[in-house]
């Protein structure tokens, strides 16, 4: 059992876990980057079970009360930025339309408007919901950004709540702060975030939690079985939302890549320098100081995965999406296992990266599918299978 190893030993063993020897074929015209597995530098991962004081975490209580808080704070200050507000006191919501006989009487649809301030002209987010017909509250996937395969999700008994966070926090490096919720709620006279304050991803994660504030009040939604799922950049936001907001019962990351669910010390595909150069608004200003010295980061993304413990988390990758480093995502999932062991739970439960189209995992799930970047019916089927296994009687997770 992993919990019988000393934490330092775990990091050494996990970082060199046995992996398939074959090199994945590069897709046509990949972004410039390092795609040769033999050139991945030697690296040592920060240990999630060693406090900054040097004390070893040996039980779930110390993890929750001390180490988890340390790691969350490190991601806040050094990567995503500190979220400057919680739930606004003036926030309200309104169901603006509802159809209980939608989709040939197989579903209920709702449109919900969430207003973040007491001002009529203040920022608002629109949430579109579709719920399968049921005799009681249903589990729901909260999906920021892109949505697909809605009929499949509904057929499997799950609802969907979809919103586009870009409508209130633009995905733009140019003046996005002033035009979004970060600027709206900033102190008077502040025109840009401080180096340790939230970037765009942090704002999107905050919006997801505000939608969650509504969902837990909706009588048609099972508040104990609300998952969050994001693809690509929204997968990064979903991971950060799930780490901060433990009301999300399961967190699903679909090809979230660097800054989402992959080991950045590998320098494979998209690097910290590359993502900060192309999307400087996504992260806190502090993250840029690690562009050319990533080994000095006090965290890596196995620790973000570990922040979900003891809740389930699932990481999906694709063979042709080498920019997002599928192998690095597997290592992030694998190296979170010692934290799950503190709770008596098994993480991935495998030592080798699985074959293509072969989902693995227990409380931590993973797959690498055929094809390229995006989300497919196969991804959704795997997500729902995982949720079906993890949700126990009475709508609570194992």
Steps between C-alpha positions, in 0.01 A plus 500: 500500500621849412442630852773267630773687310672804639380804302844576355525145373160530335606800295811322375312186407206674339705740289671202336187283471510244220357638176460368146818534299345597168508861385160633393476615140496876462190651337551716193621851575527491883590822683875544552604305806692204638328173411784252553448292814872418514576871549275550802734632772554324829275660758394457861139568590406696811360260757132560581549330836779723635402826665701815436639450850639162394250302705365188330122474466390161630124534537198653329443754778845656457449502125168682523593745774856580396652365178192541281477863607867556424474353151180690421668823610807426284283453192314820586805718543735348241272377220132596474494803728299566811126536440414842635136443592271223617127482435378861465233594754296662223507197271160379380365257242183457302360215294405691186349208307401141574360223281410172671404333173812574296667261257180312422404493867823326602664790681457820695688805377565819692670831439642663812644849530748556784565864588822561690412841637201703608538725197261456208793554263742283696661178371271201437551144384248292307472131590320255271382179662362175365387230741366151418149418613521342844291434808755684711809723492762399244881516493637782285812582303592867524681584176674834441559591137450245224229234526433195282315167507214634711260219392750235615536660843123530543440140389738384770296679767714808553410864459718776358546860608699692241635856510758705314723683751646716222180705495598658832878442498640534146769262377723781386842637590389851400308696765314187614553594864315827468216342301443195721392409850854536633498867413139542608576379852849653522573772755438850373791623291649155431544445126682167496543203729790487742753220438328265746141577395268298279540460128230409252499131597450599862205716399345216299539265795335759725205525259462120509466515878238771470301279263542226758343737755185489289507130415499388863169684545326353194254228614545314171874460561659249738730740685725214621566380143612809312811446286708751310648420158711725282680459168836658417525851652170438677647176633767710670227716654301191603801352678565824687131534588490142627812552711355807671134398525450162662128501424584357157454127551719395206742705290554410133792640300490447123834576332572791731877481443742748656343679792228236517614147575849420374851506645662824381851402609511262204523789255310288247271669247363826634732646764441754775686758292290425193166523676593819682618650174187418303247545781655744748158586641410146608720478809632719777794723416713298742478194276714671236806502725518122449510520119865397479539341844206268532697272730474771768120480511401394852220292348421290195169377369488165679439723801202668334354155430564411865298801616188316380554219754310317627255591223526325162679667210534389136761611246445440127766534229538421129775331301542783249481777759870489583499876564306414817742218601279194567787322676553795729131488585529132589792582730301780663219255571740231622695728731182613676445145631681542836248764606206274416670226701475724809122462470522125445415539131668364190593750230584371154588153618730434200872555454516531122337741260207308349451410134298733281123493566544310827372700800666426833466617855312486825455833677735652241404417142700535179477417133684575179276465197564492129475830313589859565412794720130533584225310675322200352215265583767257620621755757147563621425128526813452712409795722150370561620144561741640760227707664266199506765297684588773745150611603363277772160455657321817600697715254823511696847415383686199636 
